[in-house]
Amino acid sequence: MRPEFVFLDLGNVIVSFDRERSFRQMATVAGIDAAAVQQTLATHRLSEALERGAVDWPQFHAEFCRLTGTAPASEALAHAASDMFSLNIAMLPVIAGLERAGVPLGILSNTCGIHWNHLRASRYAVVPGNCVATVLSHEVAALKPEPAIYARAAEQVGVRPDRIFFCDDIPAHVEAARAAGWDAEVFTSASALIDALDRRGLNLGL
């Protein structure tokens, strides 16, 4: 069935990211080693809390400083944590093809405010570009694969779940979307996504 709305994941679909680079940069700013940064974030689930919207950046910064015994400048640490993205150039024709076909596009992502703001300031015209909906975990207080985030996204766009197509690089997120009644595929490449859309009667001319 031809989809009426397409949601795409952000990380590792529209943009790629390098968490190890983020850890190294945060370590440099804080004056500690990268392993300590990674261990602190994982043990205390600080990144998850930030993505869920359970803490804001000032709270994250204060807790990071307390746990690591460091005092990096808030803005410098935010930039170090966020400067890890690169645009997936292969997705640009797909996004343009959806626009030509008149299919509205949205972003459904587990992300935090500093990462989203960094991407918006990075001159990536497709973020958010012509997306008519952005459903971000830190704004809706829910993370994929929790059912609440899919329900919120469907409600926001006003489209029946079975007419929504979603693509994400994490299989568990795709399975949760299918459980919510969506049509969904695991992202492996832009060309595979083009083929998946074509099978659903949406020819992008690519």
C-alpha atoms as an extended CHARMM CRD file, in Angstrom:
* protein
*
       206  EXT
         1         1  MET       CA              0.0000000000        0.0000000000        0.0000000000  PROA      1               0.0000000000
         2         2  ARG       CA              1.3540000000        3.4080000000       -0.9590000000  PROA      2               0.0000000000
         3         3  PRO       CA              2.2650000000        5.2780000000        2.2280000000  PROA      3               0.0000000000
         4         4  GLU       CA              0.6120000000        8.5970000000        3.0330000000  PROA      4               0.0000000000
         5         5  PHE       CA              3.4190000000        9.6660000000        5.3500000000  PROA      5               0.0000000000
         6         6  VAL       CA              7.0870000000        8.6920000000        5.7130000000  PROA      6               0.0000000000
         7         7  PHE       CA              9.0170000000        8.9400000000        8.9570000000  PROA      7               0.0000000000
         8         8  LEU       CA             12.7900000000        8.5470000000        8.8960000000  PROA      8               0.0000000000
         9         9  ASP       CA             15.1510000000        8.0290000000       11.7880000000  PROA      9               0.0000000000
        10        10  LEU       CA             17.8470000000       10.6770000000       12.0970000000  PROA      10              0.0000000000
        11        11  GLY       CA             21.0280000000        8.9830000000       13.3100000000  PROA      11              0.0000000000
        12        12  ASN       CA             22.6100000000        6.5270000000       10.8690000000  PROA      12              0.0000000000
        13        13  VAL       CA             19.8700000000        7.2250000000        8.3310000000  PROA      13              0.0000000000
        14        14  ILE       CA             19.8720000000       10.9460000000        7.4670000000  PROA      14              0.0000000000
        15        15  VAL       CA             23.1420000000       11.5950000000        9.2620000000  PROA      15              0.0000000000
        16        16  SER       CA             25.8570000000        9.3050000000       10.5700000000  PROA      16              0.0000000000
        17        17  PHE       CA             27.5470000000        9.7930000000       13.9140000000  PROA      17              0.0000000000
        18        18  ASP       CA             30.7000000000        8.7450000000       15.7420000000  PROA      18              0.0000000000
        19        19  ARG       CA             30.1840000000        8.3140000000       19.5010000000  PROA      19              0.0000000000
        20        20  GLU       CA             33.8610000000        7.5030000000       20.0440000000  PROA      20              0.0000000000
        21        21  ARG       CA             34.7530000000       10.8970000000       18.6000000000  PROA      21              0.0000000000
        22        22  SER       CA             32.2890000000       12.5280000000       20.9680000000  PROA      22              0.0000000000
        23        23  PHE       CA             33.8350000000       10.7280000000       23.9560000000  PROA      23              0.0000000000
        24        24  ARG       CA             37.3430000000       11.7830000000       22.9090000000  PROA      24              0.0000000000
        25        25  GLN       CA             36.3230000000       15.3960000000       22.4590000000  PROA      25              0.0000000000
        26        26  MET       CA             34.4810000000       15.5250000000       25.7740000000  PROA      26              0.0000000000
        27        27  ALA       CA             37.5350000000       13.9800000000       27.4360000000  PROA      27              0.0000000000
        28        28  THR       CA             39.8190000000       16.6100000000       25.9710000000  PROA      28              0.0000000000
        29        29  VAL       CA             37.6010000000       19.4460000000       27.1830000000  PROA      29              0.0000000000
        30        30  ALA       CA             37.2460000000       17.8900000000       30.6450000000  PROA      30              0.0000000000
        31        31  GLY       CA             40.9220000000       16.9210000000       30.9840000000  PROA      31              0.0000000000
        32        32  ILE       CA             40.2670000000       13.2060000000       31.5540000000  PROA      32              0.0000000000
        33        33  ASP       CA             40.5220000000       10.1260000000       29.3640000000  PROA      33              0.0000000000
        34        34  ALA       CA             37.8430000000        8.9900000000       26.9560000000  PROA      34              0.0000000000
        35        35  ALA       CA             37.2440000000        5.7150000000       28.7950000000  PROA      35              0.0000000000
        36        36  ALA       CA             36.2930000000        7.6720000000       31.9160000000  PROA      36              0.0000000000
        37        37  VAL       CA             33.7970000000        9.7280000000       29.9260000000  PROA      37              0.0000000000
        38        38  GLN       CA             32.2190000000        6.6490000000       28.3750000000  PROA      38              0.0000000000
        39        39  GLN       CA             32.0580000000        4.8160000000       31.7030000000  PROA      39              0.0000000000
        40        40  THR       CA             30.4930000000        7.7980000000       33.4680000000  PROA      40              0.0000000000
        41        41  LEU       CA             27.7910000000        8.2380000000       30.8310000000  PROA      41              0.0000000000
        42        42  ALA       CA             26.9980000000        4.5150000000       30.6900000000  PROA      42              0.0000000000
        43        43  THR       CA             27.0620000000        3.7700000000       34.4140000000  PROA      43              0.0000000000
        44        44  HSD       CA             24.8360000000        6.6920000000       35.3420000000  PROA      44              0.0000000000
        45        45  ARG       CA             22.7390000000        6.5920000000       32.1410000000  PROA      45              0.0000000000
        46        46  LEU       CA             23.2550000000       10.3170000000       31.6560000000  PROA      46              0.0000000000
        47        47  SER       CA             22.9070000000       10.2300000000       27.8670000000  PROA      47              0.0000000000
        48        48  GLU       CA             19.6580000000        8.2970000000       28.1310000000  PROA      48              0.0000000000
        49        49  ALA       CA             18.2870000000       10.7990000000       30.6470000000  PROA      49              0.0000000000
        50        50  LEU       CA             19.2080000000       13.6520000000       28.3110000000  PROA      50              0.0000000000
        51        51  GLU       CA             17.5750000000       11.9640000000       25.3030000000  PROA      51              0.0000000000
        52        52  ARG       CA             14.4420000000       11.2230000000       27.3240000000  PROA      52              0.0000000000
        53        53  GLY       CA             14.1840000000       14.8180000000       28.4640000000  PROA      53              0.0000000000
        54        54  ALA       CA             14.4760000000       13.7420000000       32.1070000000  PROA      54              0.0000000000
        55        55  VAL       CA             17.3200000000       16.2510000000       32.5030000000  PROA      55              0.0000000000
        56        56  ASP       CA             18.1890000000       19.3670000000       30.5220000000  PROA      56              0.0000000000
        57        57  TRP       CA             21.6910000000       20.3520000000       29.4690000000  PROA      57              0.0000000000
        58        58  PRO       CA             22.5290000000       22.4740000000       32.5600000000  PROA      58              0.0000000000
        59        59  GLN       CA             21.5220000000       19.5470000000       34.7740000000  PROA      59              0.0000000000
        60        60  PHE       CA             23.5350000000       17.1010000000       32.6490000000  PROA      60              0.0000000000
        61        61  HSD       CA             26.5610000000       19.4060000000       32.7540000000  PROA      61              0.0000000000
        62        62  ALA       CA             26.3790000000       19.8120000000       36.5240000000  PROA      62              0.0000000000
        63        63  GLU       CA             26.0620000000       16.0600000000       37.0860000000  PROA      63              0.0000000000
        64        64  PHE       CA             28.8830000000       15.2790000000       34.6540000000  PROA      64              0.0000000000
        65        65  CYS       CA             31.1530000000       17.7060000000       36.4850000000  PROA      65              0.0000000000
        66        66  ARG       CA             30.2190000000       16.2380000000       39.8690000000  PROA      66              0.0000000000
        67        67  LEU       CA             30.7520000000       12.6450000000       38.7960000000  PROA      67              0.0000000000
        68        68  THR       CA             34.0580000000       13.2540000000       37.0180000000  PROA      68              0.0000000000
        69        69  GLY       CA             35.4530000000       15.8780000000       39.3910000000  PROA      69              0.0000000000
        70        70  THR       CA             36.0230000000       18.2480000000       36.4740000000  PROA      70              0.0000000000
        71        71  ALA       CA             34.8200000000       21.7170000000       35.5390000000  PROA      71              0.0000000000
        72        72  PRO       CA             34.6680000000       22.0930000000       31.7330000000  PROA      72              0.0000000000
        73        73  ALA       CA             32.7950000000       25.1060000000       30.3790000000  PROA      73              0.0000000000
        74        74  SER       CA             29.1810000000       24.1740000000       29.6140000000  PROA      74              0.0000000000
        75        75  GLU       CA             29.2240000000       25.4540000000       26.0190000000  PROA      75              0.0000000000
        76        76  ALA       CA             32.5590000000       23.7990000000       25.2420000000  PROA      76              0.0000000000
        77        77  LEU       CA             31.3770000000       20.4490000000       26.6010000000  PROA      77              0.0000000000
        78        78  ALA       CA             28.1200000000       20.6860000000       24.6320000000  PROA      78              0.0000000000
        79        79  HSD       CA             30.0210000000       21.3480000000       21.4080000000  PROA      79              0.0000000000
        80        80  ALA       CA             32.4390000000       18.4990000000       22.1200000000  PROA      80              0.0000000000
        81        81  ALA       CA             29.5360000000       16.1140000000       22.7390000000  PROA      81              0.0000000000
        82        82  SER       CA             27.6640000000       17.1970000000       19.6110000000  PROA      82              0.0000000000
        83        83  ASP       CA             30.3350000000       17.6590000000       16.9360000000  PROA      83              0.0000000000
        84        84  MET       CA             30.2180000000       14.0580000000       15.7240000000  PROA      84              0.0000000000
        85        85  PHE       CA             27.7580000000       14.0760000000       12.8210000000  PROA      85              0.0000000000
        86        86  SER       CA             28.1380000000       13.8930000000        9.0500000000  PROA      86              0.0000000000
        87        87  LEU       CA             25.4410000000       14.0710000000        6.4220000000  PROA      87              0.0000000000
        88        88  ASN       CA             24.4970000000       10.8610000000        4.6010000000  PROA      88              0.0000000000
        89        89  ILE       CA             24.7890000000       12.2920000000        1.1030000000  PROA      89              0.0000000000
        90        90  ALA       CA             23.1820000000        9.2150000000       -0.4650000000  PROA      90              0.0000000000
        91        91  MET       CA             19.9070000000       10.1210000000        1.2530000000  PROA      91              0.0000000000
        92        92  LEU       CA             19.5710000000       13.5170000000       -0.4140000000  PROA      92              0.0000000000
        93        93  PRO       CA             18.0160000000       12.1520000000       -3.6530000000  PROA      93              0.0000000000
        94        94  VAL       CA             15.5950000000       10.0480000000       -1.5760000000  PROA      94              0.0000000000
        95        95  ILE       CA             14.4320000000       13.0730000000        0.4030000000  PROA      95              0.0000000000
        96        96  ALA       CA             14.1480000000       15.1310000000       -2.7780000000  PROA      96              0.0000000000
        97        97  GLY       CA             12.2290000000       12.2980000000       -4.4760000000  PROA      97              0.0000000000
        98        98  LEU       CA              9.7110000000       12.1350000000       -1.6340000000  PROA      98              0.0000000000
        99        99  GLU       CA              9.1670000000       15.8690000000       -1.9450000000  PROA      99              0.0000000000
       100       100  ARG       CA              8.6350000000       15.5790000000       -5.7180000000  PROA      100             0.0000000000
       101       101  ALA       CA              6.1720000000       12.7430000000       -5.1420000000  PROA      101             0.0000000000
       102       102  GLY       CA              4.1950000000       14.8800000000       -2.7280000000  PROA      102             0.0000000000
       103       103  VAL       CA              4.6620000000       12.5000000000        0.2000000000  PROA      103             0.0000000000
       104       104  PRO       CA              5.0750000000       14.3640000000        3.4920000000  PROA      104             0.0000000000
       105       105  LEU       CA              8.1960000000       13.5070000000        5.4660000000  PROA      105             0.0000000000
       106       106  GLY       CA              8.9640000000       13.5520000000        9.1670000000  PROA      106             0.0000000000
       107       107  ILE       CA             11.8640000000       12.7700000000       11.4930000000  PROA      107             0.0000000000
       108       108  LEU       CA             11.3620000000       10.3520000000       14.4010000000  PROA      108             0.0000000000
       109       109  SER       CA             14.4890000000       10.2560000000       16.5060000000  PROA      109             0.0000000000
       110       110  ASN       CA             15.9700000000        9.4430000000       19.8780000000  PROA      110             0.0000000000
       111       111  THR       CA             18.0080000000       12.5830000000       20.3470000000  PROA      111             0.0000000000
       112       112  CYS       CA             18.7000000000       15.3650000000       22.8020000000  PROA      112             0.0000000000
       113       113  GLY       CA             18.4540000000       19.1180000000       22.5810000000  PROA      113             0.0000000000
       114       114  ILE       CA             22.1510000000       19.8580000000       22.1770000000  PROA      114             0.0000000000
       115       115  HSD       CA             22.4960000000       17.3810000000       19.3120000000  PROA      115             0.0000000000
       116       116  TRP       CA             19.3830000000       18.6580000000       17.5550000000  PROA      116             0.0000000000
       117       117  ASN       CA             20.4670000000       22.2770000000       17.9410000000  PROA      117             0.0000000000
       118       118  HSD       CA             23.9430000000       21.4210000000       16.6710000000  PROA      118             0.0000000000
       119       119  LEU       CA             22.5100000000       19.7300000000       13.5870000000  PROA      119             0.0000000000
       120       120  ARG       CA             20.1630000000       22.6210000000       12.8960000000  PROA      120             0.0000000000
       121       121  ALA       CA             23.1250000000       25.0020000000       13.0750000000  PROA      121             0.0000000000
       122       122  SER       CA             25.3350000000       22.8250000000       10.8480000000  PROA      122             0.0000000000
       123       123  ARG       CA             23.8850000000       24.0600000000        7.5520000000  PROA      123             0.0000000000
       124       124  TYR       CA             22.3880000000       20.6820000000        6.7240000000  PROA      124             0.0000000000
       125       125  ALA       CA             19.4400000000       21.9630000000        4.7190000000  PROA      125             0.0000000000
       126       126  VAL       CA             17.5560000000       18.6900000000        5.2110000000  PROA      126             0.0000000000
       127       127  VAL       CA             17.5490000000       19.0450000000        9.0260000000  PROA      127             0.0000000000
       128       128  PRO       CA             14.7500000000       19.7920000000        9.4700000000  PROA      128             0.0000000000
       129       129  GLY       CA             14.4030000000       21.0100000000        5.8820000000  PROA      129             0.0000000000
       130       130  ASN       CA             10.9380000000       20.3970000000        4.4880000000  PROA      130             0.0000000000
       131       131  CYS       CA              9.9860000000       17.8870000000        7.1860000000  PROA      131             0.0000000000
       132       132  VAL       CA              6.4410000000       18.6090000000        8.2800000000  PROA      132             0.0000000000
       133       133  ALA       CA              6.8910000000       16.8020000000       11.6150000000  PROA      133             0.0000000000
       134       134  THR       CA              9.8070000000       16.2700000000       13.9710000000  PROA      134             0.0000000000
       135       135  VAL       CA              9.1180000000       13.8810000000       16.8280000000  PROA      135             0.0000000000
       136       136  LEU       CA             12.1360000000       13.9780000000       19.1210000000  PROA      136             0.0000000000
       137       137  SER       CA             12.4990000000       11.8460000000       22.2220000000  PROA      137             0.0000000000
       138       138  HSD       CA             13.6450000000       14.6550000000       24.5010000000  PROA      138             0.0000000000
       139       139  GLU       CA             10.6050000000       16.7190000000       23.5590000000  PROA      139             0.0000000000
       140       140  VAL       CA              7.9790000000       13.9890000000       24.0120000000  PROA      140             0.0000000000
       141       141  ALA       CA              9.5940000000       12.2680000000       27.0350000000  PROA      141             0.0000000000
       142       142  ALA       CA              9.6270000000        8.8500000000       25.3590000000  PROA      142             0.0000000000
       143       143  LEU       CA             12.2970000000        6.7940000000       23.6210000000  PROA      143             0.0000000000
       144       144  LYS       CA             12.0660000000        4.3140000000       20.7760000000  PROA      144             0.0000000000
       145       145  PRO       CA             11.1280000000        1.4610000000       21.0370000000  PROA      145             0.0000000000
       146       146  GLU       CA              8.5440000000        2.5310000000       23.6470000000  PROA      146             0.0000000000
       147       147  PRO       CA              4.9820000000        2.4940000000       22.2460000000  PROA      147             0.0000000000
       148       148  ALA       CA              4.2820000000        6.0490000000       23.4420000000  PROA      148             0.0000000000
       149       149  ILE       CA              6.6150000000        7.6930000000       20.9500000000  PROA      149             0.0000000000
       150       150  TYR       CA              4.9570000000        5.9790000000       17.9700000000  PROA      150             0.0000000000
       151       151  ALA       CA              1.4990000000        6.8780000000       19.2410000000  PROA      151             0.0000000000
       152       152  ARG       CA              2.5890000000       10.4950000000       19.6730000000  PROA      152             0.0000000000
       153       153  ALA       CA              4.0410000000       10.6020000000       16.1550000000  PROA      153             0.0000000000
       154       154  ALA       CA              0.8970000000        9.1600000000       14.5220000000  PROA      154             0.0000000000
       155       155  GLU       CA             -1.2760000000       11.5650000000       16.4790000000  PROA      155             0.0000000000
       156       156  GLN       CA              0.8810000000       14.5240000000       15.4850000000  PROA      156             0.0000000000
       157       157  VAL       CA              0.6300000000       13.8470000000       11.7450000000  PROA      157             0.0000000000
       158       158  GLY       CA             -3.0030000000       12.7130000000       11.8060000000  PROA      158             0.0000000000
       159       159  VAL       CA             -2.4000000000        9.6750000000        9.5940000000  PROA      159             0.0000000000
       160       160  ARG       CA             -3.6730000000        6.1320000000       10.1420000000  PROA      160             0.0000000000
       161       161  PRO       CA             -0.8640000000        3.9390000000       11.4950000000  PROA      161             0.0000000000
       162       162  ASP       CA             -1.0840000000        1.4880000000        8.5850000000  PROA      162             0.0000000000
       163       163  ARG       CA             -0.5010000000        4.3380000000        6.1200000000  PROA      163             0.0000000000
       164       164  ILE       CA              2.7390000000        5.4300000000        7.8160000000  PROA      164             0.0000000000
       165       165  PHE       CA              6.0560000000        4.0840000000        6.5320000000  PROA      165             0.0000000000
       166       166  PHE       CA              9.0750000000        4.2050000000        8.8400000000  PROA      166             0.0000000000
       167       167  CYS       CA             12.7490000000        3.3990000000        8.3390000000  PROA      167             0.0000000000
       168       168  ASP       CA             15.2720000000        3.0220000000       11.1700000000  PROA      168             0.0000000000
       169       169  ASP       CA             18.6610000000        1.3650000000       11.4050000000  PROA      169             0.0000000000
       170       170  ILE       CA             17.8400000000       -0.4460000000       14.6810000000  PROA      170             0.0000000000
       171       171  PRO       CA             15.7100000000       -3.5920000000       14.2410000000  PROA      171             0.0000000000
       172       172  ALA       CA             14.0390000000       -3.2470000000       17.6620000000  PROA      172             0.0000000000
       173       173  HSD       CA             12.7660000000        0.1950000000       16.6880000000  PROA      173             0.0000000000
       174       174  VAL       CA             11.3550000000       -1.1960000000       13.4530000000  PROA      174             0.0000000000
       175       175  GLU       CA              9.6590000000       -4.0760000000       15.2720000000  PROA      175             0.0000000000
       176       176  ALA       CA              8.0690000000       -1.6280000000       17.7140000000  PROA      176             0.0000000000
       177       177  ALA       CA              6.7690000000        0.4580000000       14.8150000000  PROA      177             0.0000000000
       178       178  ARG       CA              5.2170000000       -2.6460000000       13.2570000000  PROA      178             0.0000000000
       179       179  ALA       CA              3.6530000000       -3.5040000000       16.6160000000  PROA      179             0.0000000000
       180       180  ALA       CA              2.0950000000       -0.0320000000       16.5430000000  PROA      180             0.0000000000
       181       181  GLY       CA              0.5300000000       -0.8630000000       13.1710000000  PROA      181             0.0000000000
       182       182  TRP       CA              3.0410000000        0.9740000000       11.0160000000  PROA      182             0.0000000000
       183       183  ASP       CA              4.7220000000       -0.3220000000        7.8790000000  PROA      183             0.0000000000
       184       184  ALA       CA              8.4460000000       -0.2990000000        8.6100000000  PROA      184             0.0000000000
       185       185  GLU       CA             11.7910000000       -1.5010000000        7.3050000000  PROA      185             0.0000000000
       186       186  VAL       CA             15.2920000000       -1.6790000000        8.7380000000  PROA      186             0.0000000000
       187       187  PHE       CA             17.5790000000        0.8650000000        7.0700000000  PROA      187             0.0000000000
       188       188  THR       CA             20.6200000000       -0.6420000000        5.3910000000  PROA      188             0.0000000000
       189       189  SER       CA             21.2610000000        1.8040000000        2.5490000000  PROA      189             0.0000000000
       190       190  ALA       CA             19.6070000000        4.5480000000        0.5460000000  PROA      190             0.0000000000
       191       191  SER       CA             19.2630000000        2.2380000000       -2.4540000000  PROA      191             0.0000000000
       192       192  ALA       CA             17.5170000000       -0.4240000000       -0.3610000000  PROA      192             0.0000000000
       193       193  LEU       CA             15.1360000000        2.2260000000        0.9490000000  PROA      193             0.0000000000
       194       194  ILE       CA             14.3610000000        3.3150000000       -2.6130000000  PROA      194             0.0000000000
       195       195  ASP       CA             13.5370000000       -0.2950000000       -3.4790000000  PROA      195             0.0000000000
       196       196  ALA       CA             11.3490000000       -0.6890000000       -0.3850000000  PROA      196             0.0000000000
       197       197  LEU       CA              9.3540000000        2.4030000000       -1.2990000000  PROA      197             0.0000000000
       198       198  ASP       CA              9.0440000000        1.2650000000       -4.9010000000  PROA      198             0.0000000000
       199       199  ARG       CA              7.5300000000       -2.0360000000       -3.7480000000  PROA      199             0.0000000000
       200       200  ARG       CA              4.9110000000        0.0280000000       -1.9630000000  PROA      200             0.0000000000
       201       201  GLY       CA              3.9210000000        1.8930000000       -5.0950000000  PROA      201             0.0000000000
       202       202  LEU       CA              6.0420000000        4.9470000000       -4.4010000000  PROA      202             0.0000000000
       203       203  ASN       CA              8.4120000000        5.3860000000       -7.3320000000  PROA      203             0.0000000000
       204       204  LEU       CA             10.8900000000        8.1760000000       -6.6410000000  PROA      204             0.0000000000
       205       205  GLY       CA             12.2830000000        8.1680000000      -10.1580000000  PROA      205             0.0000000000
       206       206  LEU       CA             15.7270000000        7.1500000000       -8.9280000000  PROA      206             0.0000000000
